[in-house]
């Protein structure tokens, strides 16, 4: 028997807010989280891109000093958002053996790794910190969360580039269906605003180079889009079976109705230009949700602001929705937040959940001239989604051809 899986808590630390609520409010106001970087290393390395979407609230302002010192920034962000989500869910009184963690990252503890390499070269092996490996490993965030919020059912890590945290949500859905846990802490994190990834992404011609106007650099669907903006932060959702949530009197935001993952098997960085596998992921999420394309009232698109990626996703959407597509409001929230890589899917899932909960589609900023090759109904100011049952998709696609899509349903309709 299929169980209903619901969202009872949300938490985020993002380029536009220190909490999920702050991030949502800033998104609705049309704020941009992209700013010029103030670090000495920007000029030191002569970086071709001098801006990023850095987290608005720094971890050292939130965490205890001992936590801050023993965690890579990626784990710091994860712990902050997970604690917020857990508190938002009412700090459930649950036996830890019935609590699981499905968490993700695209790259992991990069700051720790590269700092340790510098230390080794400059000061020798005896000065490399003994905590280096536990801090840099990709599963460090999941481990930190499971120890802070006792989670003994399991603690798993998804690493699928920019699809990572959406895949984590799809896996959490499956784990709850299988009865592996009653409550799952699911999400993703990333902290790679560092000179090496910036130089590498710029070398790939993947980043926007609008150094003179950073706030408008991320501009999905615009004819002048020239690449994505590197972001950082984390987002977490508390998921549980409806039966468990109702039994403890929890507030329910929305239903996680289904999810699916597919692979392009096409190219290590470029998406399949026809979007066939991405389309199958969307259809798979709808099938698991027991929904049809006619039920979809909103899409939070992956939409990174790259010339090729935005068109590929449009073609995937067209494959799925056909003649219905012009009537579906589409939001591209990376215009405001930048691209959080492994954390981006979870953040956009929260925006999708809140869109259903408040019945408002968030705006896509920086769209001044829409690409005629992408004739979507792009939401450019907050838009009411209307009455009745609502179903929305949240898309994530990553290097390696990873595609992950989750479907959410408004809870009020059940």
Secondary structure, DSSP 8 states (H G I E B T S, - for coil): ----EEEEEEEEEBTTBSSHHHHHHHHHHT----EE---HHHHHTT-S--EEB--SS-GGGTS-HHHHHHS-HHHHHHHHHHHHHHHHTT-----GGGEEEEEEESS-SHHHHHHHHHHHHHH-GGGS-TTHHHHHSTTHHHHHHHHHTT--SEEEEE--GGGHHHHHHHHHHHHHHTTS-SEEEEEEEE---SHHHHHHHHHTT-B---TT-GGGS--TTBTT---B-BB-EEEEEEEEEHHHHHHTT----EEEEEEEEEE--S-SSS--TT-HHHHHHHHHHHHHTT--GGGEEEEE----S-HHHHHHHHHHHHHHHGGGGGGSEEE-THHHH-B-GGGHHHHHHHHHHHHHHHTEE----S-SSB-TT---EE--S-EE--SS--EEEEEEEETTTEEEEEEEEEGGG-
